[in-house]
Amino acid sequence: MDASPPSSPAPSRVLVTGALGTVGREVLRALATQGIAARAADHSVERARSALGPEAEVAALDFLSPETFQPALDGCDALFLLRPPAISDVQPTLHRLVDVAVTSGVRHIVFLSVAGADTNPRIPHHAVERHLAQSGTQWTLLRPGFFAQNLGGAYLRDIVEDRRIYVPAGRGSVAFVDVRDVAEVAARVFAAPEAHAGKAYTLTGPESLTFLEVAETLTERLGSHVRYQPASVPGYMAHLWRRGLPAAQVLVQTMLHAGLRNGQAEKVDPTLARLLGHPARTLPDYVRDHASLWSRTPAR
């Protein structure tokens, strides 16, 4: 009987970038569920410890300060890489971190990209994907579509203050994916890295909804009317600019939303449920679990 080739072991420790963000926090939780040690990276150790608790392992990492890369990576043999929205120049930031990780002995990098990054050179994720392909280490690309959590993040202020969703998506529909499911996939990849090496996974939710249907879901759950107001591209850019977003983030966020008009995010892909081994969460699931986010009552 032929012996099966040994599988690559799970990493001893994963450095998680963007650890205090919506995705990073869920990745930390998912890794803990898998029994995989993680180190949370943030530009402020004090802020990270305050947010995650004194028992969390944290490290200072600032994408604009390359001298922080090596100390943050010491003792880690895997990396969860996430591009901060404010960073558009990936050459001296994400690319350099990848290079340092490879020379430091990191065996596997999971990059949180976006759906369609392989064919869209205008977005920063495309360049990072190409750099990883030439990095000399194992990698896996996660390409989620639009997050259900955008309702509690990018769209939160508009929903709470104006009871509206304001994006330049026209009548386009979106197969919203839940960050919790994406994080679980990331942890599963780290648990069995060899099985996922060199793979790129498009991750969507199980159903496609228009923003009008999303507004109707919120209205039903919250008990107060939420409307969808389609934005023009210039109007949306001006709106984001008034909200104080950096110019690069305004451009990327506008391009991603405008593409929804042409059906760029409407396709439901079965990959997520296959990787999870159970059904993926729906957008109504997310709204049900987080209804308090959109309360008009100020937090005390």
N, C-alpha and C positions, 0 to 999 in steps of 0.2 A: 504494500500500500504506500503510495507516494505521500510524503509529508507536505502539508500546506506551507507556503512561505510564511514566515513570521510577520504578523501585522505590526505596523508602527505604533508604539505605545502613545498613550495620551501624554500631553506635555506635563512637565512638573510644575510649571507656573506660566500663566498667560498675562502679559501686560495689556491692559484694556485702556485704550485712548478714548477720550470723550466720556470718561467714566461717570461724570455727574449729570450727563444729558439723559434724555428720554431713552435712547437706545442703550447707552453704556450701562445705566443702572440695571436694565433688564438683562443684559449680558452677564453682569456680575451675579445676579440672582440665578440665572440659568446655569452658569458654571458651578456655582455652589451646589445646585441640585445634582449635577453630574459628579460632584466630589473632586472637582479640578480647582487647584489653588489659583488665585488671581491677585494681581496687583493693580490697583486703580491709579491711573495717571491723570493729573490735573496740574495746571500751572501753579496752584497754591496747595501745598500740603495741609496747611491749617484749614482751608475751606473744605478740602476733601475729608479730613478727619471729622470735622464738624457735621458734615452731611451724611457720612457713611457710618460713623461711630468709631470709638477708639480701638475696636478690635480689627478694623479693616487695615489691610496692608496698602499703603499709598506711596506714591513717588511723585516728585515734581517733574513735569514735562511741559515745555512750552515750545510749540512748533516754530516760533520765531526766535528761539534761543537754542541752536544746535548743541551747545555745550551741555544741555540737560538730557540729551538723548541716551548717551552711554550709561550714565548712572541709573537712569530709569529702567534700562534694559538688563542691567546686571542681574544674573540669576534667573532670567526668564528665557524659555526656549520656544515661546510662541507669542504671537502678537495679534490682537484685534485692532485693526486700523480703521479709523473713521475720520473723514475730512470735515473739520470745522467749517460751517457755512461761510464764515468771513474770509477764509483762505481760498484765493483763486490761483495764486502762483504756487504750484505744487512742486516745482523743481527744487528749491532750497528748503522745503518743508517736508512734505510727505515722502518725496523721492529720497531725500537725504536720510530720513528716519529709516526707510526700508533698507538703504545701503548699510547703515550702522547696525541694524538688526541682523542682517546677513553675516556681517563680519563678527558679530557678537555670538553667533551660534544659534540664532533663532531658526528652528526647523520648519515652522509652518506659520503663514500669515493669512488671516481671514480679513478680507477687505470689504467693508460695507459700501458697495457701489450703488448705482441706481439702474432701473430697468432701461434698456436701450443705450447704455453707455458704450457698448462695443461698436455702435454705428454712428455715434454722435460726437465728433471730435471737438465740438464747441464747448462741451462741459468738462470741468477739471477731472472728473472721474475717469474719463477715457484715457488720459495721459497716465494716470496712476495704474490703471489696468495694464497698459502696455509696458510700463516700467517693471511691474511685478513679473510679467511674463519673461523678462530678461534678467531677473534678479538672481537666479541661481539657487533659490530655495523653493520649497513647496508652498503653494498658495491655493486659496479657494476664494472665488468671487461670489458674493451675495448681491443680487440685483433686485431689491424690492421695488414694487411700484409705490404709489402714494400711500402714506401711512394713515391709518384711522386716527392715530394720535395727533395729526395735524389739526383736528377739531379742537383739541385741548392745548394746542401750541400756536401754530402760525395763524389759525383762524379764531383763536379764543377771544381776543379783545373785540373783534367785530361782532361775534355772537353775543357776548355778555353786554356790551355797551349799546349795540345797534340792532341786536336780534336779526343779523343778516350774515350770509356767507357771500363774500365779495371777491371773486376770482375771474380771470379771463378765460374760462373754460367753455363758454357757449353752452351747447347742448351735449357736450361730450360726457361720456360715462367713465367711471373709474372702478377698477377691482381693488378697493381699499384693502390693505394688508395690516394686520395688527403687529405692532412692534414686539409684543410678547412672544408671538410665534416665530418671528425672525430671530430673536435672541435664543430661543430654544434650538433653532436650526444651527446657529453659530456654535452653541455648546456641544451639540451632537457632532458637528464637524471636528471640533477639537478632541472629542472623546475617541474618534476613529479617523485620524487625519489621513492615513494612507488611502482610505476608501474615497476620500473627497479631493485628493490632490489633483490640481490642474483642472478642476471643474468650475463651471460658472452656472449659478442657479438663478433663474428668474422666479421671483416669489410674489404671488398675488393672493388676494383673498378669494373666497369661493363664489362671489357674486359681483356683478358690475352694476353700479348705481350712478345715476345722474346727480348733479348737485341739488337739483330740485327734489329728488327723492331723499337725499341726505337731509335737506332742510325739513322735509315732512317727517322723517324719522326723529329728528330733534324735537320738532313741535309735539309729536305724540308722546315722547318720553318726558319732556320738560313741562308739558301742560301750558306752554305759552308759545305764541306764534314766532317761528324763525323763517325768514324768507331767503330765497336765493336771488341775488342781484348780479347778473352777468356784467363783468367789467370789460372795458376796452383795454387794449394793451397799454396805451399811454396813461389811461386813467389808473390802472393798477400799479404801474411803475411810480406814478406820482403819489399814490396812496401809501406804498411801501416806504418811499422816501420821507413822507411826512411822519411815518411811524418810527423813523430813525434808523432804518436798516442801512448797512454799508452798501456802496454802489455795486460792488461785485455780487453781493447777495441779492440785491434787487434784480440784477440782470439774469442771474441763474434761475431764481425763483419764478421770474416772469416767463422765461423761455420754457421751463418745465410745465407751467400751467397753460400757456398758450398752445402747447402741443396737444393738450387734451381735446381741443376742438376737432382734431383730425383722427381721434380714436387711438392715440398712442398708448393709453393706459386702460383701455376697455377690455382687453382680452383676459379671460380667466385662464390661468395656467395651473395644471394639476400638481406641479412639482412640490409645492409647500406641504400639502397633505401627505404626499408620498414620503417625504423626508421626516415629517413629524410622526407618522404612523397613526395619526388620528385626524379628525376633521379640523380644518383651520377655523379660527374665530371669524365671525362676520362683523360688519360695521355696527349693526344693532347690538351685538354683544358688547362692543366697546362702549357704546353710548349708555347701555344699561349699567355697566360696571362703573362708569365715571360720571353719572348724571350731576353730581354735586359741583363739578367743575364749572358748569355754565349758570350757576345760581347768580342772581343779581344782588343777593345779600352780601355786603362786604364781610370779609373774614375778620373775626375779632382776635 
